[in-house]
Amino acid sequence: MKTFKLLLVLFFSTFLTITVLAQEVTPASGDTQSQPADQSTVQATEPSTTQPADQSTTQSADQQSTDQATEETEKSKSKTSPFGLDLGIGSETINGTNYTSIALQPDLAFGKFGIGLDLLLRLNGKFELYRPDWDSWTNIIGKINYIRWDKKGAPLFIKLGLLDNVYLGHGSIFYRYSNKLLLPSVRRIGAQFDLDLKVFGWELFDDDIINNRIFGGRLYFRPFANNNIFFLNKWAIGISAGADIDLDKTLSPTDSVTIVGADIDIPIFNVPNVFQLLLYTDAVKNLYFKETMDGTGLIPGFMFNILGFQFFGEYHIYNPKFDGPYFDVFYDINRNTKLAALNTLTNKRVGWSIKMAKSFAQLVSVGFNMGAVKDYNPNMHFEINLQKKIMDKIKGSIYYDKTDIPTFQNVFKIEDINSKFTALIFYSLSKNIDLIIKYQKSFQINNLGAIESTANYGIETKLHLF
């Protein structure tokens, strides 16, 4: 039976590969579909993968650069083919036996349907497979990273499996949440289900459809959807909720938490590719079961786009024991201690954040984020991305991050313990092989009280078989 299962999986993988090679596949139409107007493009079009700098879970520049490398690789694949296959080769020792590891990660799209696989083949010196990787249906099913129908923002979007960059609405409750952080020790099968019926719609999410730990949803209604007045038919009112019902009571003050919210979208102007103006406001409340540690937050904001120049602005009013978004990119790591941390926020906090982005003729893009909380100095992120390859060989990105900025002049003070530089260079060795060179520089105070710099380098190779 085990042999049959292994042969079945190998046959399935071979069949998919042969099918892809043998026929021309039409790219998914969802790749070019814009996000519904009621779902703000703050997340979909923001200049970088960072959170607003005034939020406590601001992402590090190192993680930003890693995400950027992955994103650039995925973009390069999607422009040439609706499918791709990454190959990794390594070695490891298991119970005294040396194995050669071959990691195949095909990403296949057939129209609007897509599937991502994670096939790890560990072979010993006799070219025998490491059988525990394939000895149960649970392990075999685990080789499927995800299956999906279309993309986020399409009228119908469904995704099952490993999830990342999950957000609802404007991201005040769920923002860039991922159920992949504890891999490979913990593997979860999550689900997303979005439906837009013009007059109303919803966004639903469950991080683990088997154990049902963390889930959320947003229901929105467009009261003037059938009105012919262009600035009224996209107005939307939404309600959202998110919950974690499986907290560790030995670490958390309660065993479950619920976050609820309401929002409104008011698109004022929408002239495609010329001018867009969107106003929105989110009101959020934390409800902690069996405790009275609830907090509230109000986040009004706006977005405008003029000839491709995008500008976002938000004003944050956080009452005691509130910080948003609650379900963020690092939530699975600190979920059992987050409530206790929020309980220490005893003062009302007022802050702001701005984001700007511009792409110049699809050659170079520039992004800028800055944010602060009252009585605290602002943080900043700036980036430049070379989008088109030089001589069809080289692309690159440069990041500059700075925290705790006391004055405007301090923004340009390079040698500072609060400054960090990151640079990425993508060099195409051949049509299917990319070399990624990473450089990072930071500063610290040495034993003599002087500022000294530390530089880190890294090299990564990516092989795309399709």
C-alpha positions as CSV (number, residue, x, y, z in Angstrom):
1,M,0.0,0.0,0.0
2,K,2.9,2.4,0.8
3,T,4.5,1.7,-2.5
4,F,1.2,2.4,-4.3
5,K,0.8,5.7,-2.5
6,L,4.3,6.7,-3.5
7,L,3.8,5.7,-7.1
8,L,0.5,7.6,-7.2
9,V,2.1,10.8,-6.0
10,L,5.1,10.5,-8.4
11,F,2.7,9.8,-11.3
12,F,0.6,12.8,-10.3
13,S,3.6,15.1,-10.2
14,T,5.0,13.7,-13.5
15,F,1.6,14.1,-15.2
16,L,1.3,17.7,-14.1
17,T,4.8,18.5,-15.4
18,I,4.2,16.8,-18.7
19,T,0.9,18.5,-19.1
20,V,2.5,21.9,-18.6
21,L,5.2,21.2,-21.1
22,A,3.0,19.8,-23.7
23,Q,0.4,22.5,-24.0
24,E,0.1,26.3,-24.0
25,V,-1.6,27.5,-20.9
26,T,-3.6,30.7,-20.8
27,P,-2.6,33.0,-17.8
28,A,-5.1,33.5,-15.1
29,S,-7.3,36.4,-15.8
30,G,-7.4,37.3,-12.2
31,D,-3.7,38.4,-12.4
32,T,-4.8,41.7,-14.0
33,Q,-8.0,42.2,-12.2
34,S,-8.2,45.2,-9.9
35,Q,-9.3,45.0,-6.3
36,P,-12.9,46.0,-5.6
37,A,-13.3,49.6,-4.7
38,D,-14.8,48.9,-1.3
39,Q,-11.7,46.9,-0.4
40,S,-9.1,49.7,-0.1
41,T,-6.0,49.4,-2.1
42,V,-3.9,50.3,0.9
43,Q,-2.7,46.7,1.2
44,A,-2.8,45.7,-2.4
45,T,-0.7,48.7,-3.7
46,E,1.4,49.8,-0.8
47,P,5.0,50.5,-1.7
48,S,6.6,47.9,0.4
49,T,5.9,44.9,2.6
50,T,6.3,46.8,5.8
51,Q,3.6,47.8,8.2
52,P,3.1,51.4,9.1
53,A,6.0,52.4,11.3
54,D,3.9,53.5,14.2
55,Q,2.6,50.0,14.9
56,S,4.5,47.9,17.4
57,T,5.0,45.0,15.1
58,T,7.0,47.0,12.4
59,Q,8.8,44.5,10.3
60,S,12.6,44.5,10.3
61,A,14.6,45.5,7.2
62,D,16.1,42.0,7.1
63,Q,12.6,40.4,6.8
64,Q,11.6,43.0,4.3
65,S,14.6,42.2,2.1
66,T,13.8,38.4,2.3
67,D,10.2,39.0,1.3
68,Q,11.3,41.3,-1.5
69,A,13.6,38.6,-2.9
70,T,10.8,36.1,-2.9
71,E,8.4,38.7,-4.5
72,E,10.9,39.6,-7.2
73,T,11.4,35.9,-8.0
74,E,7.7,35.3,-8.2
75,K,7.2,38.4,-10.5
76,S,9.8,37.2,-12.9
77,K,8.1,33.9,-13.2
78,S,4.6,35.2,-13.7
79,K,5.6,37.6,-16.5
80,T,6.9,34.8,-18.7
81,S,4.7,31.8,-17.8
82,P,1.6,31.0,-15.7
83,F,3.5,28.2,-14.0
84,G,6.9,27.8,-12.5
85,L,9.1,25.3,-10.7
86,D,11.8,26.1,-8.2
87,L,14.6,23.5,-7.5
88,G,16.7,23.3,-4.4
89,I,19.5,20.7,-3.8
90,G,21.2,20.0,-0.5
91,S,22.4,17.2,1.9
92,E,21.5,16.1,5.4
93,T,22.2,13.3,7.8
94,I,19.3,11.3,9.3
95,N,20.0,8.6,11.9
96,G,23.5,8.3,10.6
97,T,22.6,8.0,7.0
98,N,23.5,10.7,4.5
99,Y,20.7,11.9,2.2
100,T,20.7,14.1,-0.9
101,S,17.7,16.4,-0.7
102,I,16.0,17.6,-3.8
103,A,13.2,20.1,-3.2
104,L,10.8,20.7,-6.0
105,Q,8.2,23.5,-5.6
106,P,6.1,23.7,-8.8
107,D,3.6,26.5,-9.0
108,L,1.0,25.7,-11.7
109,A,-1.9,27.8,-13.1
110,F,-4.5,26.6,-15.5
111,G,-6.7,29.5,-16.2
112,K,-8.1,30.8,-12.9
113,F,-7.2,27.6,-11.1
114,G,-3.8,27.3,-9.4
115,I,-2.0,24.8,-7.3
116,G,1.3,25.0,-5.4
117,L,3.2,21.8,-4.5
118,D,6.2,21.2,-2.1
119,L,7.8,17.9,-3.2
120,L,10.9,16.9,-1.0
121,L,12.8,13.9,-2.3
122,R,15.5,12.6,0.1
123,L,17.7,10.0,-1.5
124,N,20.4,7.9,0.1
125,G,23.5,6.5,-1.6
126,K,21.4,3.8,-3.2
127,F,18.9,6.3,-4.6
128,E,16.3,5.0,-2.1
129,L,13.7,7.5,-0.8
130,Y,13.5,8.4,2.8
131,R,10.2,6.6,3.4
132,P,8.8,8.5,6.4
133,D,8.3,11.5,4.0
134,W,5.8,9.4,2.0
135,D,4.4,6.7,4.4
136,S,1.0,8.2,5.2
137,W,-1.8,10.1,3.4
138,T,-1.2,12.9,5.9
139,N,2.3,13.3,4.6
140,I,1.2,13.1,1.0
141,I,-1.5,15.7,1.4
142,G,1.1,17.9,3.1
143,K,3.0,18.1,-0.2
144,I,0.2,20.4,-1.5
145,N,1.1,24.0,-0.4
146,Y,-2.2,25.4,-1.6
147,I,-4.9,25.3,-4.3
148,R,-6.8,28.4,-5.3
149,W,-9.4,29.9,-7.6
150,D,-8.4,33.3,-9.0
151,K,-6.7,36.0,-6.9
152,K,-7.6,38.2,-4.0
153,G,-9.8,41.1,-5.2
154,A,-11.6,39.0,-7.9
155,P,-15.4,38.6,-7.7
156,L,-14.8,35.0,-6.5
157,F,-11.7,34.0,-4.7
158,I,-11.0,30.7,-2.9
159,K,-7.8,29.4,-1.5
160,L,-7.0,26.4,0.6
161,G,-3.7,25.5,2.2
162,L,-0.8,27.6,3.4
163,L,-1.7,31.3,3.5
164,D,0.2,34.5,3.8
165,N,-0.5,38.2,3.5
166,V,-4.0,37.7,4.8
167,Y,-6.0,40.9,5.4
168,L,-9.6,41.8,5.7
169,G,-10.9,45.2,4.5
170,H,-8.4,47.9,5.3
171,G,-6.3,45.7,7.6
172,S,-7.4,47.0,11.0
173,I,-8.0,43.5,12.4
174,F,-6.1,41.2,10.1
175,Y,-3.1,42.6,8.3
176,R,-0.5,40.4,6.5
177,Y,-1.4,37.4,8.8
178,S,0.3,34.1,7.9
179,N,-0.3,30.5,9.0
180,K,3.2,29.5,7.8
181,L,5.3,30.9,10.6
182,L,5.7,27.6,12.5
183,L,6.6,25.4,9.5
184,P,7.9,22.7,9.2
185,S,7.0,21.6,12.8
186,V,3.4,22.8,12.5
187,R,1.5,22.7,9.1
188,R,-2.0,24.1,8.9
189,I,-4.6,23.9,6.1
190,G,-6.2,27.4,6.0
191,A,-9.0,28.7,3.9
192,Q,-10.0,32.0,2.3
193,F,-13.3,32.6,0.6
194,D,-14.2,36.0,-0.9
195,L,-17.4,36.8,-2.9
196,D,-18.4,40.1,-4.4
197,L,-22.0,40.4,-5.7
198,K,-21.8,44.1,-6.4
199,V,-24.5,45.1,-3.9
200,F,-23.0,43.1,-1.1
201,G,-20.1,40.7,-0.5
202,W,-17.9,39.1,2.1
203,E,-14.3,38.1,2.9
204,L,-13.9,34.9,5.1
205,F,-10.8,33.4,6.6
206,D,-9.9,30.4,8.7
207,D,-6.3,29.7,9.5
208,D,-6.9,25.9,10.2
209,I,-10.0,24.3,8.9
210,I,-9.3,21.1,10.9
211,N,-8.7,22.7,14.4
212,N,-10.5,26.0,13.8
213,R,-8.2,28.2,16.0
214,I,-8.2,31.6,14.3
215,F,-10.8,32.9,12.0
216,G,-12.4,36.1,10.8
217,G,-14.7,37.7,8.3
218,R,-16.0,40.9,6.8
219,L,-19.4,41.5,5.4
220,Y,-19.9,44.7,3.3
221,F,-22.9,46.3,1.7
222,R,-23.0,49.0,-1.1
223,P,-26.3,50.8,-0.6
224,F,-26.0,52.8,-3.9
225,A,-24.6,50.0,-6.1
226,N,-27.4,50.4,-8.6
227,N,-27.1,54.2,-8.7
228,N,-25.7,55.6,-11.9
229,I,-23.9,58.4,-10.0
230,F,-20.3,57.3,-10.3
231,F,-19.1,58.6,-6.9
232,L,-22.0,56.9,-5.0
233,N,-22.2,53.4,-6.5
234,K,-19.0,52.3,-4.8
235,W,-19.8,53.6,-1.3
236,A,-19.6,50.7,1.1
237,I,-20.4,49.9,4.7
238,G,-18.7,46.9,6.4
239,I,-18.6,45.0,9.6
240,S,-15.7,42.7,10.6
241,A,-14.7,40.3,13.3
242,G,-11.7,38.1,14.1
243,A,-11.3,35.5,16.9
244,D,-8.7,33.2,18.5
245,I,-10.5,30.6,20.5
246,D,-7.5,28.4,21.5
247,L,-5.1,30.5,23.6
248,D,-2.8,28.9,26.2
249,K,-4.3,29.9,29.6
250,T,-1.0,29.3,31.3
251,L,0.5,32.2,29.3
252,S,-2.5,34.3,28.4
253,P,-4.9,36.0,30.8
254,T,-7.8,34.4,29.0
255,D,-8.4,31.4,26.7
256,S,-10.0,33.3,23.8
257,V,-10.2,36.7,22.3
258,T,-12.6,38.4,19.8
259,I,-12.0,41.6,17.8
260,V,-14.9,43.4,16.2
261,G,-15.0,46.4,13.9
262,A,-17.0,48.5,11.5
263,D,-15.8,50.5,8.5
264,I,-17.0,52.8,5.7
265,D,-15.6,53.3,2.3
266,I,-16.3,56.6,0.4
267,P,-14.8,56.7,-3.0
268,I,-15.0,60.4,-4.0
269,F,-13.5,60.2,-7.5
270,N,-12.5,57.3,-9.6
271,V,-11.2,58.1,-13.1
272,P,-9.1,55.0,-14.0
273,N,-5.4,55.7,-14.6
274,V,-5.9,59.4,-14.0
275,F,-7.2,60.3,-10.5
276,Q,-8.7,58.4,-7.6
277,L,-9.7,59.6,-4.2
278,L,-10.9,57.3,-1.4
279,L,-11.9,58.1,2.2
280,Y,-12.3,55.5,4.8
281,T,-12.7,55.0,8.5
282,D,-12.3,51.9,10.7
283,A,-13.6,51.6,14.3
284,V,-12.3,48.5,16.2
285,K,-13.0,47.1,19.6
286,N,-11.3,44.2,21.4
287,L,-13.5,41.9,23.4
288,Y,-11.7,39.6,25.8
289,F,-13.9,36.8,27.0
290,K,-14.0,36.4,30.8
291,E,-12.0,39.5,31.3
292,T,-12.6,43.3,31.2
293,M,-9.5,44.3,29.3
294,D,-11.3,45.6,26.2
295,G,-9.9,48.5,24.2
296,T,-11.0,50.5,21.2
297,G,-9.4,52.2,18.3
298,L,-10.4,54.6,15.5
299,I,-8.5,54.8,12.2
300,P,-9.7,57.4,9.7
301,G,-7.7,57.5,6.5
302,F,-7.5,58.4,2.8
303,M,-5.9,57.3,-0.4
304,F,-5.4,59.3,-3.6
305,N,-3.8,58.4,-6.9
306,I,-2.8,61.0,-9.5
307,L,-1.3,59.6,-12.7
308,G,0.2,56.7,-10.9
309,F,1.5,58.6,-7.8
310,Q,-0.1,56.9,-4.8
311,F,-0.4,58.5,-1.4
312,F,-1.9,57.0,1.8
313,G,-2.6,58.7,5.1
314,E,-4.0,57.4,8.4
315,Y,-4.7,59.0,11.8
316,H,-4.7,56.5,14.6
317,I,-6.6,57.0,17.9
318,Y,-5.8,54.1,20.2
319,N,-7.5,54.0,23.6
320,P,-5.9,52.1,26.6
321,K,-5.3,48.4,26.1
322,F,-5.6,48.6,22.3
323,D,-3.1,48.2,19.5
324,G,-3.8,47.4,15.9
325,P,-3.9,45.4,13.8
326,Y,-4.3,42.5,16.3
327,F,-3.7,39.6,13.9
328,D,-0.4,40.7,12.2
329,V,2.4,39.0,10.4
330,F,4.0,37.8,13.7
331,Y,0.8,36.7,15.5
332,D,1.4,33.0,15.6
333,I,4.7,33.6,17.4
334,N,3.4,35.9,20.1
335,R,-0.3,35.0,20.2
336,N,-0.2,33.7,23.8
337,T,1.6,36.7,25.2
338,K,0.0,39.5,23.2
339,L,-3.0,40.1,25.6
340,A,-0.6,40.6,28.5
341,A,1.4,43.1,26.5
342,L,-1.7,45.0,25.6
343,N,-2.7,45.2,29.2
344,T,0.4,47.3,29.9
345,L,-0.9,50.0,27.5
346,T,-2.7,52.2,30.0
347,N,-2.6,55.5,28.2
348,K,-4.5,56.8,25.2
349,R,-2.2,57.1,22.2
350,V,-2.6,59.2,19.1
351,G,-0.5,58.6,16.0
352,W,-0.3,58.9,12.3
353,S,1.2,57.1,9.3
354,I,1.8,58.0,5.7
355,K,2.8,56.0,2.6
356,M,3.8,57.1,-0.8
357,A,4.6,55.1,-3.9
358,K,5.4,55.9,-7.6
359,S,6.5,53.8,-10.5
360,F,8.3,55.6,-13.4
361,A,7.5,54.0,-16.8
362,Q,7.8,50.5,-15.2
363,L,11.5,51.1,-15.0
364,V,12.0,52.3,-11.4
365,S,9.6,52.4,-8.4
366,V,10.0,54.5,-5.2
367,G,8.3,53.9,-1.9
368,F,8.3,55.8,1.4
369,N,6.6,55.0,4.7
370,M,6.7,57.1,7.9
371,G,4.7,57.0,11.1
372,A,4.7,57.9,14.8
373,V,2.8,57.9,18.0
374,K,2.4,61.0,20.0
375,D,5.2,61.6,22.5
376,Y,7.4,59.2,20.5
377,N,9.7,59.9,17.6
378,P,8.7,58.6,14.2
379,N,10.1,55.7,12.2
380,M,10.8,55.7,8.5
381,H,11.3,53.3,5.5
382,F,12.5,54.3,2.1
383,E,13.1,52.1,-0.9
384,I,14.0,52.2,-4.6
385,N,13.4,49.3,-6.9
386,L,14.9,48.8,-10.4
387,Q,12.0,47.1,-12.1
388,K,13.4,46.5,-15.6
389,K,16.5,44.5,-16.0
390,I,19.6,46.3,-17.2
391,M,20.9,44.5,-20.3
392,D,18.3,41.9,-19.5
393,K,20.5,40.8,-16.7
394,I,20.4,42.9,-13.6
395,K,17.7,44.2,-11.3
396,G,18.0,45.6,-7.8
397,S,16.5,47.1,-4.7
398,I,17.8,49.5,-2.0
399,Y,16.2,50.0,1.4
400,Y,16.9,52.6,4.0
401,D,15.2,52.2,7.4
402,K,15.5,54.6,10.4
403,T,13.8,54.5,13.8
404,D,13.4,57.0,16.6
405,I,14.0,60.1,14.4
406,P,14.1,63.2,16.7
407,T,14.4,65.9,14.1
408,F,14.1,66.3,10.3
409,Q,17.9,66.8,10.0
410,N,18.4,63.4,11.7
411,V,16.8,61.7,8.7
412,F,19.9,62.3,6.7
413,K,22.3,61.3,9.5
414,I,23.7,58.0,8.1
415,E,26.0,56.8,10.8
416,D,23.4,56.3,13.5
417,I,22.5,53.3,15.6
418,N,18.9,53.7,14.4
419,S,19.9,53.4,10.7
420,K,20.0,50.3,8.6
421,F,20.7,49.8,4.9
422,T,19.8,46.8,2.8
423,A,20.6,46.2,-0.9
424,L,19.5,43.4,-3.1
425,I,21.0,42.6,-6.6
426,F,19.2,40.1,-8.9
427,Y,21.6,38.8,-11.6
428,S,20.3,36.5,-14.3
429,L,23.0,33.9,-14.9
430,S,20.8,32.3,-17.6
431,K,17.2,32.3,-18.6
432,N,16.3,30.0,-15.7
433,I,18.9,30.8,-13.0
434,D,19.0,33.9,-10.9
435,L,21.8,34.9,-8.5
436,I,20.6,37.1,-5.5
437,I,23.3,39.1,-3.7
438,K,22.3,40.7,-0.4
439,Y,24.1,43.4,1.5
440,Q,23.1,44.9,4.8
441,K,24.8,47.5,6.9
442,S,23.9,48.6,10.4
443,F,25.5,50.7,13.2
444,Q,26.2,50.2,16.9
445,I,28.1,51.7,19.8
446,N,31.4,50.0,20.7
447,N,33.1,49.7,24.1
448,L,34.8,53.0,23.6
449,G,31.5,54.8,23.0
450,A,32.1,55.3,19.3
451,I,29.7,54.4,16.5
452,E,31.0,51.5,14.3
453,S,29.3,49.8,11.4
454,T,28.7,46.1,10.7
455,A,28.2,44.8,7.2
456,N,26.6,41.4,6.3
457,Y,26.7,39.7,3.0
458,G,24.7,36.9,1.5
459,I,24.4,35.0,-1.8
460,E,21.4,32.9,-2.9
461,T,20.8,31.0,-6.2
462,K,17.3,30.5,-7.6
463,L,16.7,27.9,-10.4
464,H,13.4,28.2,-12.4
465,L,12.8,25.1,-14.5
466,F,9.8,26.8,-16.3
